Amino acid sequence: MGFNISVLPSGRSFSAEPGETILAAGIRSGVGLPYGCKDGACGSCKCRKLEGTVVHGPHQTKALSPEEEAKGYILTCCGVPHSDVVLESRQVTDESAFPVRKMPTRVIALEPKSDDVMVVRLQLPANDQFKYHAGQYLEFILRDGARRSYSMGNAPSNGPGVELHIRHMPGGKFTDHVFGAMKEREILRMEGPYGSFFLREDSDKPMILLASGTGFAPIKALIEHIQFKGLTRPATLYWGGRRPRDLYMDDWVRERVAEMPNLRYVPVISDALPEDGWHGRTGFVHRAVLQDHPDLSGFQVYACGAPIVVDSARADYTGEGRLSPDDFFADAFTSEADKTQAGLVA
């Protein structure tokens, strides 16, 4: 017999099979629980257990500390229910429940944006409509069954295909192929959409869009969606990189700012060299937000990028900046190298 999982305040419920993680059961049932890495590394799936017993598999203590676990918090990606469970997750909504599907996709364009960033454009089957929210991601299923996750860098309104922003990780099984042997017309196998990172349109709060590196991809999709819907909520993009070249679509952003009166742009560079000639903001991108907005209590924040940036932003904004935890939406990228170092994968 399986166990029933209920999620408040949305009232959604689903069943988990014996030994099945809560997240896997939610995805199978079309319930959009928040998550990122699915490997117990990033903490994006953390939520509070109100009732029931959950046993965790391997995970990083930075994703869920013993103190948090003692207070009832769980990671749904590696938490297996041993009874009926009631959870609290304010990110779960009906509209996030687009069905997850597998399908073939064809590479139609490869566009280098910098030395280590490639924009890959994919064509989906003409007779198969792929529905997703701007900000969500897909997974490639490799020949050996391994998976690689990438956020979609365009809103559905800018389809019908999707674009991905892929950073080269030297030695990486998939990215070495992207930057080496991959050719147009290659067929790949994909599954999606995944993730709970999408714009909450039931709010009129001003937005902070925080991106580091290729975490810009889903933020770009959000900006396209905001422009397509004609939304007038103020939004400020803070995009951080080590060097100016890491802001690989800076021109695109500046074009959108010229077209969208309510969009501001603050590029931030952490390790500029003299030859870069950088005269803009410097330091950690998440701290630049607090310099400009020390009180974030009236904002929503959408953050995407390296786990250290997202984790630092969440802690500093909800603490120092008084941001409501319910108004922080995040998508953290955890690479295979990160997981290996944490002992989560072989």
HELIX and SHEET records of a PDB file:
HELIX    1   1 ILE A   22  ARG A   28  1                                   7    
HELIX    2   2 PRO A   66  ALA A   70  1                                   5    
HELIX    3   3 ASP A   94  SER A   96  5                                   3    
HELIX    4   4 PRO A  156  ASN A  158  5                                   3    
HELIX    5   5 THR A  175  VAL A  178  1                                   4    
HELIX    6   6 GLY A  213  GLY A  215  5                                   3    
HELIX    7   7 PHE A  216  LYS A  229  1                                  14    
HELIX    8   8 PRO A  244  ASP A  246  5                                   3    
HELIX    9   9 ASP A  250  GLU A  259  1                                  10    
HELIX   10  10 PRO A  274  ASP A  276  5                                   3    
HELIX   11  11 VAL A  285  ASP A  292  1                                   8    
HELIX   12  12 PRO A  307  THR A  318  1                                  12    
HELIX   13  13 PRO A  325  ASP A  327  5                                   3    
HELIX   14  14 GLU A  336  GLN A  341  1                                   6    
SHEET    1   A 5 ARG A  12  ALA A  16  0                                        
SHEET    2   A 5 PHE A   3  LEU A   8 -1                                        
SHEET    3   A 5 VAL A  85  GLU A  88  1                                        
SHEET    4   A 5 LYS A  46  GLU A  51 -1                                        
SHEET    5   A 5 TYR A  73  LEU A  75 -1                                        
SHEET    1   B 2 VAL A  54  HIS A  56  0                                        
SHEET    2   B 2 GLY A  79  PRO A  81 -1                                        
SHEET    1   C 6 ARG A 147  SER A 151  0                                        
SHEET    2   C 6 TYR A 137  ILE A 141 -1                                        
SHEET    3   C 6 ILE A 187  TYR A 194 -1                                        
SHEET    4   C 6 ARG A 101  SER A 114 -1                                        
SHEET    5   C 6 VAL A 117  GLN A 123 -1                                        
SHEET    6   C 6 VAL A 162  ARG A 167 -1                                        
SHEET    1   D 6 ARG A 281  THR A 282  0                                        
SHEET    2   D 6 LEU A 263  ILE A 269  1                                        
SHEET    3   D 6 ALA A 235  GLY A 241  1                                        
SHEET    4   D 6 MET A 207  SER A 212  1                                        
SHEET    5   D 6 GLN A 300  GLY A 305  1                                        
SHEET    6   D 6 PHE A 328  ALA A 332  1                                        
END                                                                             
